[in-house]
Amino acid sequence: MTRSRNFSLILLLIVALCSGAPSTDADRERRLEWWRDARFGMFIHWGLYALPAGYWNGREVPGIGEWIMNHAQIPVKEYEKLAAKFNPIRFDADQWVAVAKNAGMKYIVITAKHHDGFAMFNSKASKYNIVDATPFHRDPMKELAAACQRQGIRLCFYYSQTQDWHEPDGIGNNWDFPDESKKDFNRYFQAKVIPQVRELLTQYGPVGLIWFDTPRNMTREQSSQLADLVHTLQPACLVNGRVGNGMGDYDSAGDNQISFAKGTREWETPVTLNDTWGFKRDDNHWKSSEVLIHQLAMTLSQGGNYLLNVGPTAEGIIPRVSVERLAEVGQWMKVNSESIYGSTAGPYPYDFPWGVMTSGKSKLFLHVFHWPKENTFTLYGLKTKIGRAELLSNRGWPIQFKQQRTKDPEHYTLTLLIVPQPAPDAADSVIALTLTGKPEVVTELQQQPGRKVTLPAHLAEIHGSTAKLDTRGVVEHWTKKDEWVEWKFQVSQPGTFAIRVITSEQKYGNGWEGGHHVTVGVGGKTLDAVIKNDGKLDNPGNPYWPYVISKVGTVTLDKAGEYQLSLKPQSIESPKGYGLTLVSLEMEPM
Ligand code: FHN
């Protein structure tokens, strides 16, 4: 190649980089490759807020730890003093990365700057950073980048682009800066956000993704400026959905949201190990490793990545209980990671009474949370022939199986003949089915072995315009009595069933409305009922949305075949606007 041709190629590249040539679908696909393979990451919320750890002036401040400045309305001048005391001498990047790696996590997303505005990295754009403003004087991001390189983990950065309580033009601080008319968000955005994001992408080697948050007032131009900046400086770096205006490479679910419906594209859910993100010394509400494993499998079974948070102390220590829980998850991952890495959603549109399903390249993975009491395990609706069934915890010892198909009505049954007792893993025993062809399943709802029928809200036909499915898979804003839902489903073992409607409280138990009169029509019969609180459904996998059971009555379906069931309100009580928040309708065999 001649010198002048070389030169023109370089020139072209520079022009492309400077013009921020918009990234294409193919670029996005390439960027997503590692992330799809990884599936499980560590979130780290670490900042000045770890020092007060939930207390200000001797008083406990309710709420999540990293929001203490906002919740206690701490003046900038007071909060800034924390920097002079922040000296995390016990911080050991290699140890943190090892904790993530040992848990089976493949990427780390750490708060480079949270809403308090303090940069946890060396920043020329703002002196309010860990190197310049603390006695620590070290750049933990540099140390983490090196440790991640050594241990083969991807380093990613969280960056709060709108909320910055330290800056007069940032969003969120109305106690120091109450005069909205003086604020110029774009001035802050161009002077701090853009230069700092550039620093993050130029100072630490390859970055896996930038995790923006709370897009709030972001304009399309600002979201696109950020996404383009990231993709121009590091074309392989992903941008999460919270950059705003649909400009991310993938969608971000709500905090702690474990969805039971597949999204329209790739998505990720951030989850807390206790209730806070940033360290709070008295938050001991730890999720068990069993719940964490369930959440990981549940999230992936709907095609999502699971980003699990730790909140290190101001000394630089990941709390002991977090390390222990993650090590327990890691034990499970050592045996079962084939069902996670590179895997994706299962082929059925619904979950099962026993657990959830994920798919590998030529395998289906059955995550059995509730192990059968008898020695057989039955799955309906799998059309593809399997060549082998085995427990991931006992490879090399295939399980005997039988596959049957009956006609009129068409019905597919796979029976695993002998499964061991007790459950190989109390949390989640994974059965791998090796398929002999493309996975094909009956996607219509059907009665499950054990005779239970579950009709999830996200598979209902919704007649109405106000009632809508949220991204969790729940029908929300159902406040009009002329809106209704219905399902079609197959029954293979007729009998009498107790019907119950499962509704959801608002997040964190912040309200629930009942008292709605409804009718349930099925098999030519109509039942009248009132949606009331007949008890809570045990729902550990989705702990922040308590579920309420309402008993409706019993119904007998005397023949096998297809049925239709409708749920129609006669009246809806919605003084707070929640109305009927539908999760599912269940038919328990009697
Ligand atoms: O306000 C933040 C919160 O502090 C935390 O960082 C979470 C993590 O997803 N994001 C925001 C709220 O959604």
Boltz pocket constraint, residues with backbone or C-beta under 6 A from the ligand:
constraints:
  - pocket:
      binder: B
      contacts: [[A, 64], [A, 66], [A, 67], [A, 213], [A, 214], [A, 255], [A, 270], [A, 277]]
      max_distance: 6.0
